Amino acid sequence: MENITIENLEEKLRHAMLTSDVSALDELIADDLVFTMHTGLVVNKQYDLEAHRCGIFRFTKLDISDRQIHQYGDCVVVTLKAELAGTHNDRAFWETYRFTRVWVQRQNLWQIVAGHVSQVIPL
């Protein structure tokens, strides 16, 4: 698989997050997802889908920079910086985060199986 395909999937994910497209997120996220939030909370796929479905997360900005893609056979690790704005539980935020995502290809389908996000704190 070429990086361009993962880049396309990453863009599809970005768009799905911005529009809370639960159907697209369901397709891109593996059923056995393990994701560590910036607070240390570990969540699964159902948590993420429900947060978008119910409006817990609403993104108005999701600008990506410094994306790096490293492929290891049927596994790809993506790291990136993201400027996010929107609301979380109806509270506005505008923050910068670093994400790590692990994509795995199973049965000719690439999905995110693990991830971690950390908030970037200005010095």
Phi and psi in degrees as GROMACS dihedral restraints (atoms count N, CA, C in turn):
[ dihedral_restraints ]
;  ai    aj    ak    al  type     phi  dphi    fc
    3     4     5     6     1   -85.4    20    10
    4     5     6     7     1   154.7    20    10
    6     7     8     9     1   -57.1    20    10
    7     8     9    10     1   -31.6    20    10
    9    10    11    12     1   -57.7    20    10
   10    11    12    13     1   -34.4    20    10
   12    13    14    15     1   -67.2    20    10
   13    14    15    16     1   -44.4    20    10
   15    16    17    18     1   -64.7    20    10
   16    17    18    19     1   -39.1    20    10
   18    19    20    21     1   -59.3    20    10
   19    20    21    22     1   -41.0    20    10
   21    22    23    24     1   -64.2    20    10
   22    23    24    25     1   -42.0    20    10
   24    25    26    27     1   -66.1    20    10
   25    26    27    28     1   -38.0    20    10
   27    28    29    30     1   -63.4    20    10
   28    29    30    31     1   -39.8    20    10
   30    31    32    33     1   -68.5    20    10
   31    32    33    34     1   -38.9    20    10
   33    34    35    36     1   -62.2    20    10
   34    35    36    37     1   -39.8    20    10
   36    37    38    39     1   -64.7    20    10
   37    38    39    40     1   -45.3    20    10
   39    40    41    42     1   -57.5    20    10
   40    41    42    43     1   -46.3    20    10
   42    43    44    45     1   -64.3    20    10
   43    44    45    46     1   -42.0    20    10
   45    46    47    48     1   -63.3    20    10
   46    47    48    49     1   -37.9    20    10
   48    49    50    51     1   -67.3    20    10
   49    50    51    52     1   -41.9    20    10
   51    52    53    54     1   -64.5    20    10
   52    53    54    55     1   -35.1    20    10
   54    55    56    57     1  -102.5    20    10
   55    56    57    58     1     3.2    20    10
   57    58    59    60     1    50.5    20    10
   58    59    60    61     1    45.4    20    10
   60    61    62    63     1   -80.2    20    10
   61    62    63    64     1    89.5    20    10
   63    64    65    66     1   -62.4    20    10
   64    65    66    67     1   -35.0    20    10
   66    67    68    69     1   -63.0    20    10
   67    68    69    70     1   -45.8    20    10
   69    70    71    72     1   -66.8    20    10
   70    71    72    73     1   -41.6    20    10
   72    73    74    75     1   -61.7    20    10
   73    74    75    76     1   -40.6    20    10
   75    76    77    78     1   -59.5    20    10
   76    77    78    79     1   -37.9    20    10
   78    79    80    81     1   -71.7    20    10
   79    80    81    82     1   -37.0    20    10
   81    82    83    84     1   -84.9    20    10
   82    83    84    85     1   -21.3    20    10
   84    85    86    87     1  -104.4    20    10
   85    86    87    88     1   129.8    20    10
   87    88    89    90     1   -69.9    20    10
   88    89    90    91     1   148.9    20    10
   90    91    92    93     1   -60.0    20    10
   91    92    93    94     1   -28.0    20    10
   93    94    95    96     1  -100.5    20    10
   94    95    96    97     1    26.9    20    10
   96    97    98    99     1   -53.8    20    10
   97    98    99   100     1   139.2    20    10
   99   100   101   102     1  -127.0    20    10
  100   101   102   103     1   116.1    20    10
  102   103   104   105     1  -129.2    20    10
  103   104   105   106     1   127.9    20    10
  105   106   107   108     1   -99.9    20    10
  106   107   108   109     1   118.9    20    10
  108   109   110   111     1   -75.2    20    10
  109   110   111   112     1   167.8    20    10
  111   112   113   114     1   -65.2    20    10
  112   113   114   115     1   -16.8    20    10
  114   115   116   117     1   -87.6    20    10
  115   116   117   118     1    -8.6    20    10
  117   118   119   120     1    98.4    20    10
  118   119   120   121     1   -12.1    20    10
  120   121   122   123     1   -65.0    20    10
  121   122   123   124     1   131.0    20    10
  123   124   125   126     1   -98.9    20    10
  124   125   126   127     1   125.0    20    10
  126   127   128   129     1  -122.8    20    10
  127   128   129   130     1   167.4    20    10
  129   130   131   132     1  -118.7    20    10
  130   131   132   133     1  -176.4    20    10
  132   133   134   135     1   -59.8    20    10
  133   134   135   136     1   -45.2    20    10
  135   136   137   138     1   -61.9    20    10
  136   137   138   139     1   -38.5    20    10
  138   139   140   141     1   -59.9    20    10
  139   140   141   142     1   -47.6    20    10
  141   142   143   144     1   -63.7    20    10
  142   143   144   145     1   -47.0    20    10
  144   145   146   147     1   -62.7    20    10
  145   146   147   148     1   -43.1    20    10
  147   148   149   150     1   -66.5    20    10
  148   149   150   151     1   -36.2    20    10
  150   151   152   153     1   -62.0    20    10
  151   152   153   154     1   -37.3    20    10
  153   154   155   156     1   -77.4    20    10
  154   155   156   157     1   -41.0    20    10
  156   157   158   159     1   -61.8    20    10
  157   158   159   160     1   -40.6    20    10
  159   160   161   162     1   -91.8    20    10
  160   161   162   163     1    -4.3    20    10
  162   163   164   165     1    83.5    20    10
  163   164   165   166     1    14.5    20    10
  165   166   167   168     1   -61.2    20    10
  166   167   168   169     1   -43.2    20    10
  168   169   170   171     1  -104.5    20    10
  169   170   171   172     1   130.5    20    10
  171   172   173   174     1  -138.9    20    10
  172   173   174   175     1   113.9    20    10
  174   175   176   177     1   -98.7    20    10
  175   176   177   178     1   135.9    20    10
  177   178   179   180     1  -111.3    20    10
  178   179   180   181     1   -16.0    20    10
  180   181   182   183     1  -145.1    20    10
  181   182   183   184     1   135.5    20    10
  183   184   185   186     1  -150.6    20    10
  184   185   186   187     1    82.1    20    10
  186   187   188   189     1   -98.6    20    10
  187   188   189   190     1   125.0    20    10
  189   190   191   192     1  -100.5    20    10
  190   191   192   193     1   139.7    20    10
  192   193   194   195     1  -146.2    20    10
  193   194   195   196     1   169.5    20    10
  195   196   197   198     1    50.3    20    10
  196   197   198   199     1    40.4    20    10
  198   199   200   201     1   -79.7    20    10
  199   200   201   202     1   131.3    20    10
  201   202   203   204     1  -125.9    20    10
  202   203   204   205     1   137.5    20    10
  204   205   206   207     1  -123.4    20    10
  205   206   207   208     1   124.0    20    10
  207   208   209   210     1  -124.9    20    10
  208   209   210   211     1   119.4    20    10
  210   211   212   213     1  -100.6    20    10
  211   212   213   214     1   137.6    20    10
  213   214   215   216     1  -133.1    20    10
  214   215   216   217     1    76.7    20    10
  216   217   218   219     1    66.9    20    10
  217   218   219   220     1  -119.9    20    10
  219   220   221   222     1   -89.1    20    10
  220   221   222   223     1    20.3    20    10
  222   223   224   225     1  -132.7    20    10
  223   224   225   226     1   136.0    20    10
  225   226   227   228     1  -130.0    20    10
  226   227   228   229     1   132.2    20    10
  228   229   230   231     1  -108.0    20    10
  229   230   231   232     1   125.8    20    10
  231   232   233   234     1  -116.0    20    10
  232   233   234   235     1   129.9    20    10
  234   235   236   237     1  -121.1    20    10
  235   236   237   238     1   146.3    20    10
  237   238   239   240     1  -162.1    20    10
  238   239   240   241     1   165.3    20    10
  240   241   242   243     1  -110.8    20    10
  241   242   243   244     1   138.9    20    10
  243   244   245   246     1  -136.5    20    10
  244   245   246   247     1   130.8    20    10
  246   247   248   249     1   -93.5    20    10
  247   248   249   250     1   117.6    20    10
  249   250   251   252     1  -115.3    20    10
  250   251   252   253     1   141.5    20    10
  252   253   254   255     1  -141.1    20    10
  253   254   255   256     1   151.8    20    10
  255   256   257   258     1   156.3    20    10
  256   257   258   259     1  -147.6    20    10
  258   259   260   261     1  -130.9    20    10
  259   260   261   262     1   146.6    20    10
  261   262   263   264     1  -129.4    20    10
  262   263   264   265     1   117.6    20    10
  264   265   266   267     1    53.0    20    10
  265   266   267   268     1    44.4    20    10
  267   268   269   270     1    65.6    20    10
  268   269   270   271     1    12.7    20    10
  270   271   272   273     1  -106.6    20    10
  271   272   273   274     1   125.7    20    10
  273   274   275   276     1   -68.1    20    10
  274   275   276   277     1   145.6    20    10
  276   277   278   279     1  -146.1    20    10
  277   278   279   280     1   157.2    20    10
  279   280   281   282     1  -150.5    20    10
  280   281   282   283     1   104.1    20    10
  282   283   284   285     1  -141.3    20    10
  283   284   285   286     1   165.0    20    10
  285   286   287   288     1  -111.9    20    10
  286   287   288   289     1   136.3    20    10
  288   289   290   291     1  -132.6    20    10
  289   290   291   292     1   158.3    20    10
  291   292   293   294     1  -113.0    20    10
  292   293   294   295     1   129.5    20    10
  294   295   296   297     1  -114.2    20    10
  295   296   297   298     1   146.0    20    10
  297   298   299   300     1  -125.1    20    10
  298   299   300   301     1   129.4    20    10
  300   301   302   303     1  -128.5    20    10
  301   302   303   304     1   142.4    20    10
  303   304   305   306     1  -114.0    20    10
  304   305   306   307     1   116.7    20    10
  306   307   308   309     1  -100.5    20    10
  307   308   309   310     1   136.9    20    10
  309   310   311   312     1  -128.6    20    10
  310   311   312   313     1   139.3    20    10
  312   313   314   315     1   -96.0    20    10
  313   314   315   316     1   120.9    20    10
  315   316   317   318     1  -133.2    20    10
  316   317   318   319     1   130.0    20    10
  318   319   320   321     1    51.3    20    10
  319   320   321   322     1    47.1    20    10
  321   322   323   324     1    60.9    20    10
  322   323   324   325     1    22.1    20    10
  324   325   326   327     1  -126.8    20    10
  325   326   327   328     1   126.3    20    10
  327   328   329   330     1   -91.5    20    10
  328   329   330   331     1   127.0    20    10
  330   331   332   333     1  -140.7    20    10
  331   332   333   334     1   156.4    20    10
  333   334   335   336     1   -81.4    20    10
  334   335   336   337     1   125.0    20    10
  336   337   338   339     1  -108.1    20    10
  337   338   339   340     1   -21.1    20    10
  339   340   341   342     1  -155.0    20    10
  340   341   342   343     1   154.7    20    10
  342   343   344   345     1  -165.8    20    10
  343   344   345   346     1   166.9    20    10
  345   346   347   348     1  -152.0    20    10
  346   347   348   349     1   142.9    20    10
  348   349   350   351     1  -131.3    20    10
  349   350   351   352     1   138.2    20    10
  351   352   353   354     1  -129.5    20    10
  352   353   354   355     1   139.5    20    10
  354   355   356   357     1   -77.4    20    10
  355   356   357   358     1   137.3    20    10
  357   358   359   360     1   -89.1    20    10
  358   359   360   361     1   118.5    20    10
  360   361   362   363     1   -98.9    20    10
  361   362   363   364     1   121.0    20    10
  363   364   365   366     1   -61.9    20    10
  364   365   366   367     1   140.5    20    10
